[in-house]
Amino acid sequence: MGKINVDWHESHKMPANPAEQQRAEWHYGHALNCDCRKVAPSIPTLLETHGYKLPSDAPGLAGVISK
């Protein structure tokens, strides 16, 4: 586990019962701004499905996607 970005987490709460697009948006922002945990294997697919490009140098995506 890496370091948590407390400021990001405090200002970006996951909504209760989020729609898939909301989940994708939250996880994309999380991957770009926080390194508190590994991204679940299903998240890159979720992000790609909703049109998010996955930068391989994002803190939360290290080791999850190939460059």
N, CA, C and O atoms as a CHARMM CRD file, in Angstrom:
* protein
*
  268
    1    1 MET  N      0.82100  -1.18100   0.00000 PROA 1      0.00000
    2    1 MET  CA     0.00000   0.00000   0.00000 PROA 1      0.00000
    3    1 MET  C      0.86600   1.24500   0.00000 PROA 1      0.00000
    4    1 MET  O      1.91200   1.30100   0.64700 PROA 1      0.00000
    5    2 GLY  N      0.40800   2.23500  -0.73700 PROA 2      0.00000
    6    2 GLY  CA     1.13000   3.49200  -0.78500 PROA 2      0.00000
    7    2 GLY  C      0.56700   4.48500   0.21400 PROA 2      0.00000
    8    2 GLY  O     -0.08800   4.11700   1.18800 PROA 2      0.00000
    9    3 LYS  N      0.83800   5.73900  -0.05200 PROA 3      0.00000
   10    3 LYS  CA     0.40600   6.81200   0.84500 PROA 3      0.00000
   11    3 LYS  C     -0.97300   7.32400   0.45800 PROA 3      0.00000
   12    3 LYS  O     -1.26200   7.53900  -0.71900 PROA 3      0.00000
   13    4 ILE  N     -1.81900   7.51400   1.46200 PROA 4      0.00000
   14    4 ILE  CA    -3.16400   8.03100   1.21200 PROA 4      0.00000
   15    4 ILE  C     -3.12400   9.55000   1.03100 PROA 4      0.00000
   16    4 ILE  O     -2.39800  10.25500   1.73200 PROA 4      0.00000
   17    5 ASN  N     -3.90600  10.02900   0.09200 PROA 5      0.00000
   18    5 ASN  CA    -4.07200  11.46500  -0.13100 PROA 5      0.00000
   19    5 ASN  C     -5.33600  11.86900   0.64300 PROA 5      0.00000
   20    5 ASN  O     -6.44400  11.84300   0.10600 PROA 5      0.00000
   21    6 VAL  N     -5.14700  12.23600   1.90000 PROA 6      0.00000
   22    6 VAL  CA    -6.26100  12.53600   2.79100 PROA 6      0.00000
   23    6 VAL  C     -7.13100  13.66400   2.23600 PROA 6      0.00000
   24    6 VAL  O     -8.35800  13.57100   2.27000 PROA 6      0.00000
   25    7 ASP  N     -6.51400  14.71600   1.73400 PROA 7      0.00000
   26    7 ASP  CA    -7.27500  15.84700   1.19800 PROA 7      0.00000
   27    7 ASP  C     -8.18800  15.39900   0.06200 PROA 7      0.00000
   28    7 ASP  O     -9.34800  15.80500   0.00600 PROA 7      0.00000
   29    8 TRP  N     -7.67400  14.55900  -0.85200 PROA 8      0.00000
   30    8 TRP  CA    -8.48300  14.09000  -1.97300 PROA 8      0.00000
   31    8 TRP  C     -9.64800  13.25100  -1.45300 PROA 8      0.00000
   32    8 TRP  O    -10.79100  13.45700  -1.86200 PROA 8      0.00000
   33    9 HSD  N     -9.36700  12.31400  -0.56100 PROA 9      0.00000
   34    9 HSD  CA   -10.42000  11.44600  -0.03100 PROA 9      0.00000
   35    9 HSD  C    -11.49800  12.24400   0.69700 PROA 9      0.00000
   36    9 HSD  O    -12.68400  11.94200   0.56300 PROA 9      0.00000
   37   10 GLU  N    -11.11000  13.24200   1.45200 PROA 10     0.00000
   38   10 GLU  CA   -12.09700  14.03700   2.19200 PROA 10     0.00000
   39   10 GLU  C    -13.00300  14.84900   1.27700 PROA 10     0.00000
   40   10 GLU  O    -14.16300  15.09400   1.60900 PROA 10     0.00000
   41   11 SER  N    -12.48900  15.26200   0.14200 PROA 11     0.00000
   42   11 SER  CA   -13.30300  16.08800  -0.75900 PROA 11     0.00000
   43   11 SER  C    -13.93300  15.29700  -1.90800 PROA 11     0.00000
   44   11 SER  O    -14.61900  15.87800  -2.74900 PROA 11     0.00000
   45   12 HSD  N    -13.71000  13.98900  -1.95500 PROA 12     0.00000
   46   12 HSD  CA   -14.26300  13.15700  -3.03000 PROA 12     0.00000
   47   12 HSD  C    -14.85000  11.87500  -2.44400 PROA 12     0.00000
   48   12 HSD  O    -14.24900  10.80500  -2.54200 PROA 12     0.00000
   49   13 LYS  N    -16.00900  11.99200  -1.84400 PROA 13     0.00000
   50   13 LYS  CA   -16.68800  10.83400  -1.26900 PROA 13     0.00000
   51   13 LYS  C    -17.43100  10.08500  -2.37600 PROA 13     0.00000
   52   13 LYS  O    -18.07300  10.68800  -3.23600 PROA 13     0.00000
   53   14 MET  N    -17.32800   8.75600  -2.33300 PROA 14     0.00000
   54   14 MET  CA   -18.09200   7.92800  -3.27100 PROA 14     0.00000
   55   14 MET  C    -19.56400   8.05300  -2.87700 PROA 14     0.00000
   56   14 MET  O    -19.90300   7.87400  -1.70700 PROA 14     0.00000
   57   15 PRO  N    -20.44400   8.35800  -3.83900 PROA 15     0.00000
   58   15 PRO  CA   -21.86900   8.46400  -3.50400 PROA 15     0.00000
   59   15 PRO  C    -22.42800   7.10300  -3.05900 PROA 15     0.00000
   60   15 PRO  O    -21.91400   6.05300  -3.44300 PROA 15     0.00000
   61   16 ALA  N    -23.46600   7.14600  -2.26200 PROA 16     0.00000
   62   16 ALA  CA   -24.16300   5.91400  -1.87600 PROA 16     0.00000
   63   16 ALA  C    -24.84500   5.34300  -3.11800 PROA 16     0.00000
   64   16 ALA  O    -25.46100   6.08500  -3.88300 PROA 16     0.00000
   65   17 ASN  N    -24.74100   4.06800  -3.31400 PROA 17     0.00000
   66   17 ASN  CA   -25.34900   3.39000  -4.46300 PROA 17     0.00000
   67   17 ASN  C    -25.02900   4.09200  -5.78500 PROA 17     0.00000
   68   17 ASN  O    -25.94400   4.49000  -6.50600 PROA 17     0.00000
   69   18 PRO  N    -23.75100   4.24500  -6.10700 PROA 18     0.00000
   70   18 PRO  CA   -23.38800   4.99800  -7.31100 PROA 18     0.00000
   71   18 PRO  C    -23.75600   4.26700  -8.60000 PROA 18     0.00000
   72   18 PRO  O    -23.70700   3.03900  -8.67000 PROA 18     0.00000
   73   19 ALA  N    -24.12000   5.03700  -9.60200 PROA 19     0.00000
   74   19 ALA  CA   -24.30400   4.48500 -10.94100 PROA 19     0.00000
   75   19 ALA  C    -22.92300   4.09500 -11.47000 PROA 19     0.00000
   76   19 ALA  O    -21.90700   4.56900 -10.96300 PROA 19     0.00000
   77   20 GLU  N    -22.88700   3.24800 -12.47000 PROA 20     0.00000
   78   20 GLU  CA   -21.61100   2.77900 -13.01200 PROA 20     0.00000
   79   20 GLU  C    -20.73200   3.94100 -13.47500 PROA 20     0.00000
   80   20 GLU  O    -19.52100   3.92400 -13.25300 PROA 20     0.00000
   81   21 GLN  N    -21.32600   4.94700 -14.11400 PROA 21     0.00000
   82   21 GLN  CA   -20.56200   6.11400 -14.56100 PROA 21     0.00000
   83   21 GLN  C    -19.96800   6.87000 -13.37100 PROA 21     0.00000
   84   21 GLN  O    -18.83700   7.35100 -13.44800 PROA 21     0.00000
   85   22 GLN  N    -20.71400   6.97900 -12.28100 PROA 22     0.00000
   86   22 GLN  CA   -20.19800   7.64400 -11.08000 PROA 22     0.00000
   87   22 GLN  C    -19.02700   6.85800 -10.49300 PROA 22     0.00000
   88   22 GLN  O    -18.03800   7.44300 -10.05100 PROA 22     0.00000
   89   23 ARG  N    -19.14300   5.53700 -10.49000 PROA 23     0.00000
   90   23 ARG  CA   -18.04500   4.70300 -10.00400 PROA 23     0.00000
   91   23 ARG  C    -16.81100   4.90800 -10.86000 PROA 23     0.00000
   92   23 ARG  O    -15.70300   5.04700 -10.34100 PROA 23     0.00000
   93   24 ALA  N    -17.00000   4.92600 -12.17900 PROA 24     0.00000
   94   24 ALA  CA   -15.87200   5.11100 -13.09100 PROA 24     0.00000
   95   24 ALA  C    -15.20700   6.46200 -12.84900 PROA 24     0.00000
   96   24 ALA  O    -13.98100   6.54600 -12.79300 PROA 24     0.00000
   97   25 GLU  N    -15.99500   7.50700 -12.70600 PROA 25     0.00000
   98   25 GLU  CA   -15.45700   8.84700 -12.46900 PROA 25     0.00000
   99   25 GLU  C    -14.66600   8.89300 -11.15900 PROA 25     0.00000
  100   25 GLU  O    -13.57000   9.45100 -11.11300 PROA 25     0.00000
  101   26 TRP  N    -15.22300   8.30600 -10.09900 PROA 26     0.00000
  102   26 TRP  CA   -14.54400   8.31500  -8.80100 PROA 26     0.00000
  103   26 TRP  C    -13.23000   7.53100  -8.86800 PROA 26     0.00000
  104   26 TRP  O    -12.19800   8.00500  -8.39300 PROA 26     0.00000
  105   27 HSD  N    -13.26800   6.34500  -9.45300 PROA 27     0.00000
  106   27 HSD  CA   -12.06200   5.51800  -9.51900 PROA 27     0.00000
  107   27 HSD  C    -10.98700   6.13700 -10.40700 PROA 27     0.00000
  108   27 HSD  O     -9.79600   5.97800 -10.14100 PROA 27     0.00000
  109   28 TYR  N    -11.39600   6.83500 -11.45300 PROA 28     0.00000
  110   28 TYR  CA   -10.42000   7.51700 -12.30700 PROA 28     0.00000
  111   28 TYR  C     -9.71000   8.60700 -11.50400 PROA 28     0.00000
  112   28 TYR  O     -8.48200   8.68100 -11.49900 PROA 28     0.00000
  113   29 GLY  N    -10.48200   9.44300 -10.83200 PROA 29     0.00000
  114   29 GLY  CA    -9.88600  10.48700 -10.00100 PROA 29     0.00000
  115   29 GLY  C     -9.01700   9.90100  -8.90900 PROA 29     0.00000
  116   29 GLY  O     -7.95000  10.43500  -8.60500 PROA 29     0.00000
  117   30 HSD  N     -9.46100   8.82000  -8.32500 PROA 30     0.00000
  118   30 HSD  CA    -8.69500   8.16700  -7.26300 PROA 30     0.00000
  119   30 HSD  C     -7.36500   7.65700  -7.79900 PROA 30     0.00000
  120   30 HSD  O     -6.32800   7.85300  -7.16600 PROA 30     0.00000
  121   31 ALA  N     -7.38400   7.01700  -8.93800 PROA 31     0.00000
  122   31 ALA  CA    -6.14400   6.47600  -9.52200 PROA 31     0.00000
  123   31 ALA  C     -5.14900   7.59000  -9.84800 PROA 31     0.00000
  124   31 ALA  O     -3.93900   7.39800  -9.73500 PROA 31     0.00000
  125   32 LEU  N     -5.65400   8.73900 -10.24600 PROA 32     0.00000
  126   32 LEU  CA    -4.77700   9.85700 -10.59100 PROA 32     0.00000
  127   32 LEU  C     -4.23000  10.58400  -9.36400 PROA 32     0.00000
  128   32 LEU  O     -3.17000  11.20700  -9.43600 PROA 32     0.00000
  129   33 ASN  N     -4.93700  10.51100  -8.25100 PROA 33     0.00000
  130   33 ASN  CA    -4.60300  11.35400  -7.10700 PROA 33     0.00000
  131   33 ASN  C     -4.19300  10.64400  -5.83300 PROA 33     0.00000
  132   33 ASN  O     -3.76300  11.29700  -4.88200 PROA 33     0.00000
  133   34 CYS  N     -4.31200   9.34500  -5.78700 PROA 34     0.00000
  134   34 CYS  CA    -4.04400   8.65500  -4.53000 PROA 34     0.00000
  135   34 CYS  C     -3.38300   7.30900  -4.79200 PROA 34     0.00000
  136   34 CYS  O     -3.64000   6.65100  -5.80100 PROA 34     0.00000
  137   35 ASP  N     -2.53500   6.92400  -3.86800 PROA 35     0.00000
  138   35 ASP  CA    -1.81500   5.65400  -3.97300 PROA 35     0.00000
  139   35 ASP  C     -2.04700   4.81100  -2.71800 PROA 35     0.00000
  140   35 ASP  O     -1.15400   4.08200  -2.28700 PROA 35     0.00000
  141   36 CYS  N     -3.24700   4.91000  -2.13100 PROA 36     0.00000
  142   36 CYS  CA    -3.50200   4.26400  -0.85100 PROA 36     0.00000
  143   36 CYS  C     -3.71000   2.76100  -0.96500 PROA 36     0.00000
  144   36 CYS  O     -3.53300   2.03900   0.01600 PROA 36     0.00000
  145   37 ARG  N     -4.08300   2.27600  -2.14700 PROA 37     0.00000
  146   37 ARG  CA    -4.30800   0.83900  -2.31600 PROA 37     0.00000
  147   37 ARG  C     -4.19300   0.47200  -3.77900 PROA 37     0.00000
  148   37 ARG  O     -4.24400   1.32600  -4.66400 PROA 37     0.00000
  149   38 LYS  N     -4.03800  -0.81600  -4.01200 PROA 38     0.00000
  150   38 LYS  CA    -4.00400  -1.30100  -5.38900 PROA 38     0.00000
  151   38 LYS  C     -5.38900  -1.19300  -6.00000 PROA 38     0.00000
  152   38 LYS  O     -6.39600  -1.37000  -5.31400 PROA 38     0.00000
  153   39 VAL  N     -5.43400  -0.90700  -7.27100 PROA 39     0.00000
  154   39 VAL  CA    -6.69700  -0.86300  -7.99900 PROA 39     0.00000
  155   39 VAL  C     -7.16600  -2.30100  -8.21400 PROA 39     0.00000
  156   39 VAL  O     -6.38000  -3.16500  -8.60200 PROA 39     0.00000
  157   40 ALA  N     -8.43500  -2.54800  -7.96400 PROA 40     0.00000
  158   40 ALA  CA    -9.00500  -3.88200  -8.20100 PROA 40     0.00000
  159   40 ALA  C     -8.88600  -4.21900  -9.68700 PROA 40     0.00000
  160   40 ALA  O     -8.96400  -3.32600 -10.53100 PROA 40     0.00000
  161   41 PRO  N     -8.69900  -5.48500 -10.01100 PROA 41     0.00000
  162   41 PRO  CA    -8.52800  -5.86700 -11.41800 PROA 41     0.00000
  163   41 PRO  C     -9.66800  -5.44500 -12.35100 PROA 41     0.00000
  164   41 PRO  O     -9.45200  -5.27700 -13.55100 PROA 41     0.00000
  165   42 SER  N    -10.87000  -5.27400 -11.81300 PROA 42     0.00000
  166   42 SER  CA   -12.01100  -4.89600 -12.66200 PROA 42     0.00000
  167   42 SER  C    -12.03600  -3.40500 -13.00900 PROA 42     0.00000
  168   42 SER  O    -12.73000  -3.00900 -13.94500 PROA 42     0.00000
  169   43 ILE  N    -11.30100  -2.58000 -12.28300 PROA 43     0.00000
  170   43 ILE  CA   -11.39500  -1.13200 -12.46300 PROA 43     0.00000
  171   43 ILE  C    -10.85400  -0.64600 -13.80800 PROA 43     0.00000
  172   43 ILE  O    -11.50900   0.18300 -14.44000 PROA 43     0.00000
  173   44 PRO  N     -9.68800  -1.11800 -14.28300 PROA 44     0.00000
  174   44 PRO  CA    -9.25300  -0.65600 -15.61300 PROA 44     0.00000
  175   44 PRO  C    -10.29300  -0.90700 -16.70600 PROA 44     0.00000
  176   44 PRO  O    -10.47700  -0.06900 -17.58900 PROA 44     0.00000
  177   45 THR  N    -10.96600  -2.04200 -16.65600 PROA 45     0.00000
  178   45 THR  CA   -12.00500  -2.33900 -17.64300 PROA 45     0.00000
  179   45 THR  C    -13.17400  -1.37800 -17.49200 PROA 45     0.00000
  180   45 THR  O    -13.69600  -0.87500 -18.48700 PROA 45     0.00000
  181   46 LEU  N    -13.59200  -1.12000 -16.25400 PROA 46     0.00000
  182   46 LEU  CA   -14.67300  -0.16800 -15.99700 PROA 46     0.00000
  183   46 LEU  C    -14.32400   1.19700 -16.57500 PROA 46     0.00000
  184   46 LEU  O    -15.15200   1.82800 -17.23100 PROA 46     0.00000
  185   47 LEU  N    -13.10500   1.65100 -16.33200 PROA 47     0.00000
  186   47 LEU  CA   -12.68300   2.96500 -16.81600 PROA 47     0.00000
  187   47 LEU  C    -12.64500   3.01000 -18.33800 PROA 47     0.00000
  188   47 LEU  O    -13.12500   3.96700 -18.94500 PROA 47     0.00000
  189   48 GLU  N    -12.08300   1.99400 -18.94700 PROA 48     0.00000
  190   48 GLU  CA   -12.01700   1.96600 -20.41500 PROA 48     0.00000
  191   48 GLU  C    -13.41200   1.92300 -21.02700 PROA 48     0.00000
  192   48 GLU  O    -13.65600   2.55800 -22.05300 PROA 48     0.00000
  193   49 THR  N    -14.32200   1.18600 -20.41400 PROA 49     0.00000
  194   49 THR  CA   -15.70200   1.09900 -20.90300 PROA 49     0.00000
  195   49 THR  C    -16.36900   2.47100 -20.93800 PROA 49     0.00000
  196   49 THR  O    -17.20100   2.74200 -21.80300 PROA 49     0.00000
  197   50 HSD  N    -15.99900   3.33000 -19.99500 PROA 50     0.00000
  198   50 HSD  CA   -16.60200   4.65800 -19.91100 PROA 50     0.00000
  199   50 HSD  C    -15.73500   5.73900 -20.53600 PROA 50     0.00000
  200   50 HSD  O    -15.95500   6.92700 -20.29900 PROA 50     0.00000
  201   51 GLY  N    -14.74900   5.33400 -21.33400 PROA 51     0.00000
  202   51 GLY  CA   -13.98400   6.27400 -22.13800 PROA 51     0.00000
  203   51 GLY  C    -12.80500   6.94400 -21.46200 PROA 51     0.00000
  204   51 GLY  O    -12.23500   7.88800 -22.00900 PROA 51     0.00000
  205   52 TYR  N    -12.43300   6.47800 -20.29000 PROA 52     0.00000
  206   52 TYR  CA   -11.27900   7.06800 -19.61400 PROA 52     0.00000
  207   52 TYR  C     -9.99400   6.45700 -20.14400 PROA 52     0.00000
  208   52 TYR  O     -9.88200   5.23800 -20.27000 PROA 52     0.00000
  209   53 LYS  N     -9.03500   7.30100 -20.45000 PROA 53     0.00000
  210   53 LYS  CA    -7.71200   6.83000 -20.84500 PROA 53     0.00000
  211   53 LYS  C     -6.90700   6.60400 -19.57800 PROA 53     0.00000
  212   53 LYS  O     -6.95900   7.40600 -18.64500 PROA 53     0.00000
  213   54 LEU  N     -6.17400   5.52600 -19.55100 PROA 54     0.00000
  214   54 LEU  CA    -5.46600   5.13500 -18.34500 PROA 54     0.00000
  215   54 LEU  C     -3.98200   5.44800 -18.44900 PROA 54     0.00000
  216   54 LEU  O     -3.23900   4.70500 -19.09100 PROA 54     0.00000
  217   55 PRO  N     -3.54000   6.52800 -17.83200 PROA 55     0.00000
  218   55 PRO  CA    -2.10900   6.83900 -17.87700 PROA 55     0.00000
  219   55 PRO  C     -1.33900   5.84500 -17.00800 PROA 55     0.00000
  220   55 PRO  O     -1.68200   5.64100 -15.84300 PROA 55     0.00000
  221   56 SER  N     -0.32200   5.24000 -17.56100 PROA 56     0.00000
  222   56 SER  CA     0.42100   4.21100 -16.83000 PROA 56     0.00000
  223   56 SER  C      1.21200   4.77800 -15.66900 PROA 56     0.00000
  224   56 SER  O      1.64600   4.02600 -14.79700 PROA 56     0.00000
  225   57 ASP  N      1.41200   6.09700 -15.63800 PROA 57     0.00000
  226   57 ASP  CA     2.17500   6.68600 -14.54500 PROA 57     0.00000
  227   57 ASP  C      1.29600   7.21900 -13.40600 PROA 57     0.00000
  228   57 ASP  O      1.80300   7.86100 -12.48700 PROA 57     0.00000
  229   58 ALA  N      0.00300   6.96100 -13.45800 PROA 58     0.00000
  230   58 ALA  CA    -0.87600   7.38500 -12.37000 PROA 58     0.00000
  231   58 ALA  C     -0.54700   6.59700 -11.11300 PROA 58     0.00000
  232   58 ALA  O     -0.33600   5.38600 -11.18500 PROA 58     0.00000
  233   59 PRO  N     -0.49800   7.26000  -9.96500 PROA 59     0.00000
  234   59 PRO  CA    -0.09200   6.58400  -8.74000 PROA 59     0.00000
  235   59 PRO  C     -0.89400   5.32600  -8.42700 PROA 59     0.00000
  236   59 PRO  O     -0.31500   4.31200  -8.03800 PROA 59     0.00000
  237   60 GLY  N     -2.18100   5.37200  -8.58600 PROA 60     0.00000
  238   60 GLY  CA    -3.01300   4.23600  -8.23800 PROA 60     0.00000
  239   60 GLY  C     -3.03600   3.12200  -9.25900 PROA 60     0.00000
  240   60 GLY  O     -3.61900   2.06900  -8.99900 PROA 60     0.00000
  241   61 LEU  N     -2.42000   3.32000 -10.41400 PROA 61     0.00000
  242   61 LEU  CA    -2.43300   2.30400 -11.45700 PROA 61     0.00000
  243   61 LEU  C     -1.08800   1.60700 -11.62600 PROA 61     0.00000
  244   61 LEU  O     -0.94400   0.74000 -12.48800 PROA 61     0.00000
  245   62 ALA  N     -0.11500   1.97500 -10.82300 PROA 62     0.00000
  246   62 ALA  CA     1.22500   1.37500 -10.93800 PROA 62     0.00000
  247   62 ALA  C      1.12400  -0.13500 -10.79500 PROA 62     0.00000
  248   62 ALA  O      0.60200  -0.65000  -9.80600 PROA 62     0.00000
  249   63 GLY  N      1.62900  -0.82500 -11.79400 PROA 63     0.00000
  250   63 GLY  CA     1.62600  -2.27500 -11.78400 PROA 63     0.00000
  251   63 GLY  C      0.31900  -2.92300 -12.16800 PROA 63     0.00000
  252   63 GLY  O      0.23400  -4.15100 -12.21100 PROA 63     0.00000
  253   64 VAL  N     -0.71000  -2.13100 -12.45000 PROA 64     0.00000
  254   64 VAL  CA    -2.00900  -2.69300 -12.79200 PROA 64     0.00000
  255   64 VAL  C     -2.21300  -2.73600 -14.29700 PROA 64     0.00000
  256   64 VAL  O     -2.79300  -3.68900 -14.81800 PROA 64     0.00000
  257   65 ILE  N     -1.73900  -1.70500 -15.00500 PROA 65     0.00000
  258   65 ILE  CA    -1.85700  -1.69400 -16.45300 PROA 65     0.00000
  259   65 ILE  C     -0.46500  -1.68000 -17.05100 PROA 65     0.00000
  260   65 ILE  O      0.49200  -1.21400 -16.43300 PROA 65     0.00000
  261   66 SER  N     -0.37000  -2.19600 -18.26000 PROA 66     0.00000
  262   66 SER  CA     0.93500  -2.22200 -18.91900 PROA 66     0.00000
  263   66 SER  C      1.16100  -0.91200 -19.64700 PROA 66     0.00000
  264   66 SER  O      0.21500  -0.26000 -20.08900 PROA 66     0.00000
  265   67 LYS  N      2.41600  -0.53700 -19.76600 PROA 67     0.00000
  266   67 LYS  CA     2.76800   0.72100 -20.44000 PROA 67     0.00000
  267   67 LYS  C      2.72900   0.56000 -21.93300 PROA 67     0.00000
  268   67 LYS  O      2.99600   1.51400 -22.66400 PROA 67     0.00000
